[in-house]
Amino acid sequence: MMKKEYLYRARTCLKHRLSAWNTGGEGVHSPYLFEWVRMVMSDSHAYYIWSNIETVRKNLLSDAAQIEFVDYGSGGSRDGEVSYRRICDIAKHSLKEKKYAQMMFRLVNWLGHQLREDERGLRVVELGTSLGITTAYLAGADRRDIVYTYEGCKAVAEKAKENWNALGMNNIECRVGRIDIESLERELSDLDLAFIDANHTYEATMAYFDVLANKFHEKSVLVIDDIHHSKEMERAWKNICADERVTSTIDLYQMGLVFFDKHYWKRNYRMRL
């Protein structure tokens, strides 16, 4: 990381720490969102599959095997750059921190209780699979759910599939190749949850948001990773917060959550997980 980028992120992190609060729901005005904070952010229960997923994470962090890596996620001159990287290095820099990944599991679990009728599973999409750890958390809450995940690098996607097979997960569909907006428009519909962790540029993030927002219903939730990664990502986050389709948002610094439910008051919260 360049010194300029490091200083920028240090400033944004300090700003967030000074303005965010750790809450069990106090200060959240919407009763619906209060319940969400209490059941998803503040829940301390562990689930049986978490230890299995974390074992896979541990194995990835010690795997020194090299694979061909195609970078579609950073934008700019590096977009599409090909190199050889160790799996442990990819894991170190790309895997979502455990507490955030486990919050995503609780989010899927909570949405399932809110939306699932009879045998209906949730429809979840993830843009940016990486090695598949967060995908496993998204898919592990209920095997009736289906997770569509998009990964640009074929070798990384193949390793992710190995991880899901080891976990016995068969409710994940992985689509490999550069994420194409027209394909997303054509392939996706009636989404309950989406997680954006792909191309970290303003243009790509806004394009993903515009497509996904048209695939949501009122109870759907959008999660965007690395909202303070750069000035571009902060600009995208501010525009999304202001979008008329959005009601409330929660800024956790590492990621942002976007709600479309008209029962929620229009407000942007800053919280610590």
BELSUL-V228639 format. One record per pair of residues at least 24 apart in sequence whose ideal C-beta (glycine too) atoms are under 6 Angstrom apart, sorted by the first residue. I is the first residue (numbers start at 1). J is the second residue. Records with the same first field share a line. If there is no record, write none. Layout:
# BELSUL-V228639
I: J  J
This chain:
# BELSUL-V228639
12: 228
16: 253
19: 270
20: 270  271  272
22: 272
29: 265
30: 264  265
32: 263
33: 248  264
39: 110
40: 106  107  110
43: 106
49: 140
52: 167
53: 136
56: 163
57: 133
60: 87  91  131
61: 88  91
63: 87  88
64: 88
67: 155
68: 155
69: 153
70: 153
72: 152  178
73: 198  199
75: 199  201
91: 131
94: 130
95: 133
96: 134
99: 273
100: 254
101: 134  137
104: 137  138
105: 137  141
108: 138  141
109: 141
111: 192  193
112: 142
115: 192  219
121: 145  146
122: 192
123: 190  191  192
124: 193
125: 188  191  194
126: 195
127: 179  196  198  208
128: 197  198
129: 160
131: 159  160
132: 160  163  164
136: 167
139: 169  171  172
143: 171
146: 171
147: 172
148: 173
149: 174
150: 175  179
151: 176
152: 178
181: 207  211
184: 211
185: 211
188: 215
189: 215
191: 215  216  220
192: 220
193: 221
194: 222
195: 223
196: 224
197: 225
200: 226  229  233
201: 232
202: 232  235  236
205: 236
206: 236
209: 240
213: 245
216: 260
218: 260  261
219: 261
220: 260
222: 258
223: 255  257
224: 256
225: 255
227: 256
228: 253
241: 268
